[in-house]
């Protein structure tokens, strides 16, 4: 064996020590413990989801590949291949290609989530004989995160007359409340990646990516727990926004309804992420001196709300929470922010769904695309199990709700693309 594998099981919180740029290791450094997010893998529900989808073989497969790596370079190449395979396998499964791997419905996003966590845990606890610096391990984790989320696989064909749409989703979250949770935005990303919709103006190709529910990855910088995924929204979207015709970030929102969020706020409200870490602060971005308190959607919200896109109602959500200019206390404004106010919640709240919307639309504006690129945020309905199901990982109503949400997002994208 080329490595000593440490499987520590359920341990304490992951270390959050800052890291440096990868360098050559002269001796092995101690591998960090699994993160809080990774520790949930040992519970019965994640194991059932992995087993019933065939994704239970993903992490052991990566472990075998790492055991044959003789250098950091070999390990990084193996991890990049494995991450890309995981993303493609999840997309193929969602779109009906290849074996289902078990009886879990193909539209399920959870095998990707739990399969990725199994892989990151392998990398995080791996101790090869050639040694890894903390920075090298962080870079390996970053490679795995990006490739397994589709962030490096966005690719538009250069066909004449083909519109380009970019869509993002999220991992499941609030897993300590109910570990069975699925995120319909992540399921939508898998179902729509690489697909083409026919609009009144011709075909439009959709490319997608999925993002973590972790404050650190959005903020920039590095940590031993999260790798070098900081600034992940800007790093992923910046190369493509100038090329696309439409983009929307998508996340799970309110019960029984879709919302097109009109305004996004520059505030983090402190709700705990998937590693049980909270942040209460202004959204940290580059060049904070020019940072606005608010950004706005350029999606054709009126047309989207007016269209018959599916069984869930769709709202143009204009509400925000602000501290008015000269004031000290937050005030809810149903019709949007007032001049000079300070953000305390966008229409989409003060969690990571608001933040990805804020970051994506701020990036749009800083690239000079505000007046020509439709983009913003869509909140889906909460994905619910059937009444009375408090233990089973799936049920027919749960699957129907997810499929209906996916279909309605697709219909919303079609309406938006036809307004161009």
LUMDRENDO-991614 format. One record per residue (C-alpha): residue number from 0; residue in one letter; x, y, z. Coordinates in Angstrom, 1 decimal. Last residue first. Layout:
REM LUMDRENDO-991614
{NUM; A; {X; Y; Z}}
...
//
This chain:
REM LUMDRENDO-991614
{419; X; {-34.7; 38.3; -25.5}}
{418; X; {-38.2; 37.7; -24.1}}
{417; X; {-38.3; 34.2; -25.4}}
{416; X; {-35.4; 33.2; -23.1}}
{415; X; {-37.4; 34.2; -20.1}}
{414; X; {-40.5; 32.1; -21.1}}
{413; X; {-38.3; 29.1; -21.8}}
{412; X; {-36.4; 29.5; -18.5}}
{411; X; {-39.7; 29.5; -16.7}}
{410; X; {-40.8; 26.4; -18.4}}
{409; X; {-37.6; 24.6; -17.4}}
{408; X; {-38.1; 25.8; -13.8}}
{407; X; {-41.7; 24.4; -14.0}}
{406; X; {-40.5; 21.0; -15.2}}
{405; X; {-37.9; 20.7; -12.4}}
{404; X; {-40.6; 21.7; -9.8}}
{403; X; {-43.0; 19.2; -11.2}}
{402; X; {-40.4; 16.4; -11.1}}
{401; X; {-39.6; 17.3; -7.4}}
{400; X; {-43.2; 17.3; -6.4}}
{399; X; {-43.9; 14.0; -8.1}}
{398; X; {-40.9; 12.4; -6.4}}
{397; X; {-42.0; 13.5; -3.0}}
{396; X; {-45.6; 12.4; -3.7}}
{395; X; {-44.4; 9.0; -4.7}}
{394; X; {-42.3; 8.4; -1.5}}
{393; X; {-38.6; 8.9; -0.6}}
{392; X; {-36.1; 8.5; 2.3}}
{391; X; {-38.7; 7.0; 4.6}}
{390; X; {-38.8; 8.2; 8.2}}
{389; X; {-41.3; 11.1; 8.7}}
{388; X; {-43.8; 10.3; 6.0}}
{387; X; {-47.2; 11.4; 7.5}}
{386; X; {-48.0; 13.8; 4.8}}
{385; X; {-46.0; 13.1; 1.6}}
{384; X; {-42.6; 14.5; 1.5}}
{383; X; {-42.0; 18.2; 0.7}}
{382; X; {-39.7; 20.1; -1.7}}
{381; X; {-40.0; 23.7; -0.7}}
{380; X; {-41.1; 25.7; -3.7}}
{379; X; {-38.5; 27.1; -6.0}}
{378; X; {-36.8; 30.5; -5.6}}
{377; X; {-35.6; 32.1; -8.8}}
{376; X; {-32.7; 34.6; -8.9}}
{375; X; {-31.4; 37.1; -11.4}}
{374; X; {-30.2; 37.5; -14.9}}
{373; X; {-31.1; 39.1; -18.2}}
{372; X; {-28.0; 40.4; -19.9}}
{371; X; {-28.0; 43.6; -22.0}}
{370; X; {-28.4; 46.5; -19.6}}
{369; X; {-26.6; 45.1; -16.6}}
{368; X; {-23.7; 43.7; -18.6}}
{367; X; {-20.9; 46.1; -17.7}}
{366; X; {-18.8; 43.3; -16.1}}
{365; X; {-19.3; 45.0; -12.7}}
{364; X; {-23.0; 44.8; -13.3}}
{363; X; {-23.0; 41.0; -14.1}}
{362; X; {-20.7; 40.4; -11.2}}
{361; X; {-23.1; 42.3; -8.9}}
{360; X; {-25.9; 40.1; -10.3}}
{359; X; {-24.0; 36.9; -9.6}}
{358; X; {-22.9; 38.0; -6.1}}
{357; X; {-26.3; 39.2; -5.0}}
{356; X; {-28.1; 36.1; -6.3}}
{355; X; {-25.5; 33.9; -4.7}}
{354; X; {-25.9; 35.8; -1.5}}
{353; X; {-29.7; 35.7; -1.4}}
{352; X; {-29.6; 32.0; -1.8}}
{351; X; {-26.8; 31.9; 0.8}}
{350; X; {-28.8; 33.3; 3.6}}
{349; X; {-30.2; 36.8; 4.2}}
{348; X; {-33.7; 36.6; 2.6}}
{347; X; {-34.6; 36.0; -1.0}}
{346; X; {-36.2; 39.4; -1.3}}
{345; X; {-33.1; 40.8; 0.1}}
{344; X; {-32.4; 41.0; 3.8}}
{343; X; {-30.6; 43.5; 6.1}}
{342; X; {-29.4; 46.0; 3.5}}
{341; X; {-28.5; 49.6; 4.4}}
{340; X; {-30.7; 52.4; 3.0}}
{339; X; {-29.5; 55.3; 1.0}}
{338; X; {-32.6; 55.5; -1.2}}
{337; X; {-35.5; 53.2; -0.2}}
{336; X; {-35.4; 49.5; -0.7}}
{335; X; {-38.2; 47.4; -2.3}}
{334; X; {-42.0; 47.6; -2.4}}
{333; X; {-42.9; 45.5; 0.7}}
{332; X; {-40.3; 47.3; 2.8}}
{331; X; {-39.6; 45.6; 6.1}}
{330; X; {-37.7; 47.8; 8.6}}
{329; X; {-34.5; 47.1; 10.4}}
{328; X; {-33.5; 49.5; 13.3}}
{327; X; {-30.9; 52.3; 13.3}}
{326; X; {-32.1; 55.0; 11.0}}
{325; X; {-30.4; 57.8; 9.1}}
{324; X; {-31.0; 56.1; 5.8}}
{323; X; {-33.4; 53.3; 6.4}}
{322; X; {-32.2; 50.0; 7.8}}
{321; X; {-33.5; 47.5; 5.3}}
{320; X; {-35.6; 44.4; 4.9}}
{319; X; {-36.7; 43.6; 1.4}}
{318; X; {-40.0; 42.8; -0.4}}
{317; X; {-40.4; 42.9; -4.2}}
{316; X; {-41.3; 39.3; -4.9}}
{315; X; {-42.7; 38.8; -8.4}}
{314; X; {-44.7; 35.7; -7.7}}
{313; X; {-45.1; 32.3; -9.4}}
{312; X; {-48.0; 30.0; -8.5}}
{311; X; {-47.2; 26.3; -8.5}}
{310; X; {-48.9; 24.0; -11.0}}
{309; X; {-46.9; 24.9; -14.0}}
{308; X; {-45.5; 27.6; -16.3}}
{307; X; {-48.7; 29.5; -17.3}}
{306; X; {-47.1; 32.9; -18.0}}
{305; X; {-48.0; 36.1; -16.2}}
{304; X; {-45.3; 35.7; -13.5}}
{303; X; {-42.6; 35.0; -16.1}}
{302; X; {-43.6; 37.9; -18.3}}
{301; X; {-43.5; 40.4; -15.5}}
{300; X; {-40.2; 39.0; -14.2}}
{299; X; {-38.3; 39.5; -17.4}}
{298; X; {-35.0; 38.7; -15.6}}
{297; X; {-32.9; 41.8; -15.0}}
{296; X; {-32.9; 41.3; -11.2}}
{295; X; {-31.6; 44.0; -8.9}}
{294; X; {-28.6; 44.7; -6.7}}
{293; X; {-28.6; 46.3; -3.3}}
{292; X; {-26.1; 47.6; -0.7}}
{291; X; {-23.6; 48.5; -3.5}}
{290; X; {-19.9; 47.7; -3.2}}
{289; X; {-17.6; 50.3; -4.6}}
{288; X; {-15.4; 50.5; -1.5}}
{287; X; {-15.7; 46.8; -1.1}}
{286; X; {-13.3; 46.2; -4.0}}
{285; X; {-13.6; 42.4; -3.8}}
{284; X; {-16.6; 41.0; -2.0}}
{283; X; {-17.6; 40.2; 1.6}}
{282; X; {-21.4; 40.1; 2.1}}
{281; X; {-21.8; 42.5; 5.0}}
{280; X; {-21.8; 40.6; 8.3}}
{279; X; {-23.4; 37.8; 10.3}}
{278; X; {-21.8; 34.5; 9.5}}
{277; X; {-22.9; 31.1; 10.8}}
{276; X; {-21.0; 27.7; 10.9}}
{275; X; {-22.9; 24.5; 11.3}}
{274; X; {-20.9; 22.8; 8.6}}
{273; X; {-23.9; 22.7; 6.3}}
{272; X; {-24.5; 26.4; 7.0}}
{271; X; {-25.8; 28.1; 10.1}}
{270; X; {-28.0; 31.2; 9.7}}
{269; X; {-26.0; 34.4; 10.4}}
{268; X; {-27.9; 37.0; 8.5}}
{267; X; {-25.4; 37.8; 5.7}}
{266; X; {-26.0; 41.1; 4.1}}
{265; X; {-25.5; 42.8; 0.7}}
{264; X; {-29.1; 42.6; -0.4}}
{263; X; {-30.8; 41.2; -3.5}}
{262; X; {-33.8; 42.8; -5.2}}
{261; X; {-36.6; 41.5; -7.5}}
{260; X; {-36.6; 37.8; -6.4}}
{259; X; {-38.6; 35.8; -8.9}}
{258; X; {-40.6; 33.6; -6.4}}
{257; X; {-42.0; 30.1; -6.9}}
{256; X; {-44.7; 28.9; -4.5}}
{255; X; {-46.0; 26.1; -2.3}}
{254; X; {-43.7; 26.5; 0.7}}
{253; X; {-41.0; 29.1; 0.3}}
{252; X; {-37.4; 29.0; -1.0}}
{251; X; {-35.3; 26.3; -2.6}}
{250; X; {-32.5; 27.7; -4.8}}
{249; X; {-31.9; 28.9; -8.3}}
{248; X; {-29.4; 31.2; -9.9}}
{247; X; {-30.5; 32.5; -13.2}}
{246; X; {-28.7; 33.3; -16.4}}
{245; X; {-29.6; 34.5; -19.9}}
{244; X; {-27.9; 35.2; -23.2}}
{243; X; {-24.5; 33.8; -22.3}}
{242; X; {-21.0; 34.8; -23.4}}
{241; X; {-20.2; 37.7; -21.1}}
{240; X; {-21.5; 35.7; -18.2}}
{239; X; {-19.3; 32.7; -19.0}}
{238; X; {-15.8; 33.4; -17.8}}
{237; X; {-17.0; 35.2; -14.6}}
{236; X; {-19.5; 32.5; -13.5}}
{235; X; {-17.2; 29.9; -11.8}}
{234; X; {-14.6; 32.2; -10.2}}
{233; X; {-17.3; 34.6; -9.2}}
{232; X; {-19.4; 32.0; -7.4}}
{231; X; {-16.5; 30.1; -5.9}}
{230; X; {-15.0; 33.1; -4.1}}
{229; X; {-13.5; 30.6; -1.6}}
{228; X; {-13.1; 27.0; -2.9}}
{227; X; {-9.5; 26.7; -1.7}}
{226; X; {-10.0; 23.8; 0.6}}
{225; X; {-13.0; 23.8; 2.9}}
{224; X; {-11.9; 22.5; 6.3}}
{223; X; {-8.2; 23.5; 6.1}}
{222; X; {-9.2; 27.0; 5.1}}
{221; X; {-8.8; 29.3; 2.1}}
{220; X; {-9.7; 32.8; 1.0}}
{219; X; {-12.9; 33.9; -0.7}}
{218; X; {-16.3; 34.5; 0.8}}
{217; X; {-18.5; 32.1; -1.1}}
{216; X; {-16.7; 28.9; -0.1}}
{215; X; {-16.5; 30.1; 3.5}}
{214; X; {-20.3; 30.5; 3.8}}
{213; X; {-21.1; 26.9; 3.0}}
{212; X; {-24.2; 25.6; 1.2}}
{211; X; {-22.2; 24.2; -1.7}}
{210; X; {-22.8; 25.2; -5.3}}
{209; X; {-24.1; 23.2; -8.3}}
{208; X; {-23.5; 23.9; -12.0}}
{207; X; {-25.6; 24.1; -15.1}}
{206; X; {-25.5; 24.5; -18.9}}
{205; X; {-28.7; 25.1; -20.8}}
{204; X; {-28.8; 25.2; -24.6}}
{203; X; {-31.4; 27.4; -26.3}}
{202; X; {-33.1; 26.5; -29.6}}
{201; X; {-35.0; 29.0; -31.8}}
{200; X; {-36.8; 32.3; -31.4}}
{199; X; {-40.1; 30.8; -30.3}}
{198; X; {-38.2; 28.6; -27.9}}
{197; X; {-37.0; 25.0; -28.1}}
{196; X; {-35.2; 23.9; -25.1}}
{195; X; {-31.8; 22.2; -25.3}}
{194; X; {-30.2; 20.0; -22.6}}
{193; X; {-26.6; 20.1; -21.5}}
{192; X; {-27.5; 20.2; -17.8}}
{191; X; {-31.3; 20.3; -17.3}}
{190; X; {-31.9; 17.3; -15.0}}
{189; X; {-28.8; 17.7; -13.0}}
{188; X; {-29.3; 21.4; -12.4}}
{187; X; {-33.0; 20.8; -11.6}}
{186; X; {-32.1; 18.2; -8.9}}
{185; X; {-29.7; 20.8; -7.4}}
{184; X; {-32.5; 23.4; -7.3}}
{183; X; {-34.9; 20.8; -6.0}}
{182; X; {-32.8; 20.3; -2.9}}
{181; X; {-33.3; 16.9; -1.2}}
{180; X; {-33.7; 16.5; 2.6}}
{179; X; {-33.5; 13.1; 4.2}}
{178; X; {-31.2; 14.4; 7.0}}
{177; X; {-34.1; 16.3; 8.5}}
{176; X; {-33.3; 19.2; 11.0}}
{175; X; {-29.7; 18.3; 11.1}}
{174; X; {-29.7; 18.4; 7.3}}
{173; X; {-30.7; 22.0; 7.1}}
{172; X; {-29.2; 21.9; 3.5}}
{171; X; {-29.3; 19.9; 0.3}}
{170; X; {-26.7; 21.1; -2.3}}
{169; X; {-27.5; 24.1; -4.5}}
{168; X; {-28.4; 25.0; -8.1}}
{167; X; {-27.0; 27.2; -10.9}}
{166; X; {-28.4; 27.9; -14.4}}
{165; X; {-26.6; 29.3; -17.5}}
{164; X; {-28.6; 29.8; -20.7}}
{163; X; {-27.0; 30.0; -24.2}}
{162; X; {-29.0; 30.8; -27.3}}
{161; X; {-28.2; 28.8; -30.5}}
{160; X; {-28.6; 30.9; -33.7}}
{159; X; {-25.3; 29.7; -35.2}}
{158; X; {-23.8; 26.8; -33.3}}
{157; X; {-20.9; 27.5; -31.1}}
{156; X; {-21.6; 24.7; -28.7}}
{155; X; {-21.6; 25.8; -25.1}}
{154; X; {-19.4; 24.1; -22.5}}
{153; X; {-19.7; 24.3; -18.7}}
{152; X; {-17.8; 21.3; -17.4}}
{151; X; {-15.5; 23.0; -14.9}}
{150; X; {-18.2; 24.1; -12.5}}
{149; X; {-20.0; 20.8; -13.0}}
{148; X; {-20.2; 20.2; -9.2}}
{147; X; {-17.8; 17.2; -9.2}}
{146; X; {-15.1; 19.1; -11.0}}
{145; X; {-15.1; 22.1; -8.7}}
{144; X; {-15.3; 20.2; -5.4}}
{143; X; {-12.7; 17.6; -6.4}}
{142; X; {-10.2; 20.2; -7.6}}
{141; X; {-10.7; 22.3; -4.4}}
{140; X; {-10.1; 19.2; -2.3}}
{139; X; {-6.9; 18.5; -4.1}}
{138; X; {-5.9; 22.2; -3.6}}
{137; X; {-6.6; 22.0; 0.1}}
{136; X; {-4.4; 18.9; 0.4}}
{135; X; {-1.6; 20.7; -1.4}}
{134; X; {-1.9; 23.6; 0.9}}
{133; X; {-1.9; 21.5; 4.0}}
{132; X; {1.3; 19.9; 2.8}}
{131; X; {1.1; 16.4; 1.5}}
{130; X; {3.5; 13.5; 2.1}}
{129; X; {5.2; 11.0; -0.2}}
{128; X; {3.9; 8.1; 1.9}}
{127; X; {0.3; 9.2; 1.4}}
{126; X; {-2.0; 10.2; 4.3}}
{125; X; {-5.6; 10.5; 3.1}}
{124; X; {-8.1; 11.9; 5.6}}
{123; X; {-9.2; 14.9; 3.6}}
{122; X; {-9.1; 13.0; 0.3}}
{121; X; {-11.3; 10.2; 1.5}}
{120; X; {-13.6; 12.6; 3.2}}
{119; X; {-13.9; 14.6; 0.0}}
{118; X; {-14.9; 11.4; -1.8}}
{117; X; {-17.6; 10.4; 0.7}}
{116; X; {-18.9; 13.9; 0.6}}
{115; X; {-19.2; 13.7; -3.2}}
{114; X; {-21.2; 10.6; -3.0}}
{113; X; {-23.5; 12.2; -0.4}}
{112; X; {-24.3; 15.1; -2.6}}
{111; X; {-24.4; 13.3; -5.9}}
{110; X; {-26.7; 10.6; -4.5}}
{109; X; {-28.9; 13.3; -3.1}}
{108; X; {-30.0; 14.9; -6.4}}
{107; X; {-32.8; 12.5; -7.1}}
{106; X; {-34.4; 12.7; -10.5}}
{105; X; {-33.4; 9.0; -11.2}}
{104; X; {-35.8; 7.6; -8.6}}
{103; X; {-34.1; 5.4; -6.0}}
{102; X; {-34.5; 1.8; -7.1}}
{101; X; {-30.8; 1.0; -7.7}}
{100; X; {-27.9; 1.7; -10.0}}
{99; X; {-30.0; 3.6; -12.4}}
{98; X; {-28.0; 2.2; -15.3}}
{97; X; {-27.0; 4.4; -18.2}}
{96; X; {-28.8; 7.5; -19.5}}
{95; X; {-32.1; 8.5; -18.0}}
{94; X; {-31.5; 12.3; -17.6}}
{93; X; {-31.0; 12.2; -13.8}}
{92; X; {-28.6; 9.2; -14.1}}
{91; X; {-26.6; 10.8; -16.9}}
{90; X; {-26.3; 14.0; -14.8}}
{89; X; {-25.2; 12.1; -11.7}}
{88; X; {-22.7; 10.1; -13.7}}
{87; X; {-21.3; 13.2; -15.4}}
{86; X; {-20.8; 14.9; -12.1}}
{85; X; {-19.1; 11.8; -10.6}}
{84; X; {-16.9; 11.3; -13.6}}
{83; X; {-15.7; 14.9; -13.5}}
{82; X; {-14.8; 14.4; -9.8}}
{81; X; {-13.0; 11.1; -10.5}}
{80; X; {-11.0; 12.6; -13.4}}
{79; X; {-9.9; 15.6; -11.3}}
{78; X; {-9.0; 13.4; -8.4}}
{77; X; {-6.8; 11.2; -10.5}}
{76; X; {-5.0; 14.1; -12.0}}
{75; X; {-4.4; 15.6; -8.5}}
{74; X; {-3.1; 12.4; -7.2}}
{73; X; {-0.7; 11.9; -10.0}}
{72; X; {0.6; 15.4; -9.5}}
{71; X; {1.0; 14.9; -5.7}}
{70; X; {3.1; 11.8; -6.4}}
{69; X; {3.0; 8.0; -6.4}}
{68; X; {-0.7; 7.6; -6.7}}
{67; X; {-1.8; 3.9; -6.5}}
{66; X; {-3.6; 4.2; -3.2}}
{65; X; {-5.3; 7.3; -4.5}}
{64; X; {-7.1; 5.3; -7.1}}
{63; X; {-8.3; 2.7; -4.6}}
{62; X; {-9.6; 5.5; -2.4}}
{61; X; {-11.4; 7.0; -5.4}}
{60; X; {-13.3; 3.7; -5.9}}
{59; X; {-14.1; 3.4; -2.3}}
{58; X; {-15.7; 6.9; -2.5}}
{57; X; {-17.9; 6.1; -5.6}}
{56; X; {-19.1; 2.6; -4.7}}
{55; X; {-21.9; 3.7; -2.5}}
{54; X; {-23.2; 5.7; -5.5}}
{53; X; {-25.3; 2.6; -6.7}}
{52; X; {-28.5; 4.6; -6.2}}
{51; X; {-30.2; 2.5; -3.5}}
{50; X; {-26.8; 2.1; -1.6}}
{49; X; {-26.0; 5.8; -1.6}}
{48; X; {-29.4; 6.8; -0.4}}
{47; X; {-29.4; 4.1; 2.3}}
{46; X; {-26.0; 5.2; 3.5}}
{45; X; {-27.1; 8.8; 3.6}}
{44; X; {-30.2; 7.7; 5.7}}
{43; X; {-28.4; 5.4; 8.2}}
{42; X; {-25.9; 7.9; 9.5}}
{41; X; {-22.2; 7.6; 8.8}}
{40; X; {-22.2; 10.3; 6.1}}
{39; X; {-23.2; 12.9; 8.7}}
{38; X; {-19.5; 13.3; 9.6}}
{37; X; {-18.7; 14.7; 6.2}}
{36; X; {-20.8; 17.9; 6.9}}
{35; X; {-19.2; 18.3; 10.3}}
{34; X; {-15.8; 18.1; 8.6}}
{33; X; {-13.7; 15.0; 8.6}}
{32; X; {-10.5; 15.3; 10.7}}
{31; X; {-7.4; 16.9; 9.3}}
{30; X; {-4.5; 14.8; 8.0}}
{29; X; {-1.2; 15.3; 9.9}}
{28; X; {1.6; 16.5; 7.8}}
{27; X; {3.7; 14.0; 5.8}}
{26; X; {7.3; 15.0; 5.2}}
{25; X; {9.2; 17.1; 2.6}}
{24; X; {6.0; 18.4; 1.1}}
{23; X; {6.2; 20.3; -2.2}}
{22; X; {4.3; 23.5; -2.2}}
{21; X; {0.6; 24.4; -2.5}}
{20; X; {-0.2; 28.1; -1.9}}
{19; X; {-0.8; 28.8; 1.8}}
{18; X; {-3.5; 27.7; 4.2}}
{17; X; {-5.6; 29.3; 6.9}}
{16; X; {-6.6; 27.0; 9.9}}
{15; X; {-10.2; 26.1; 10.2}}
{14; X; {-9.9; 22.7; 11.9}}
{13; X; {-12.9; 20.4; 11.4}}
{12; X; {-15.3; 20.1; 14.4}}
{11; X; {-15.1; 17.0; 16.5}}
{10; X; {-15.2; 13.3; 15.4}}
{9; X; {-17.6; 10.9; 13.7}}
{8; X; {-15.6; 8.3; 11.8}}
{7; X; {-11.8; 8.6; 11.9}}
{6; X; {-10.9; 6.7; 8.8}}
{5; X; {-7.2; 7.2; 8.5}}
{4; X; {-5.7; 5.7; 5.4}}
{3; X; {-2.0; 5.0; 5.3}}
{2; X; {-0.8; 5.3; 1.8}}
{1; X; {1.2; 3.5; -0.9}}
{0; X; {0.0; 0.0; 0.0}}
//
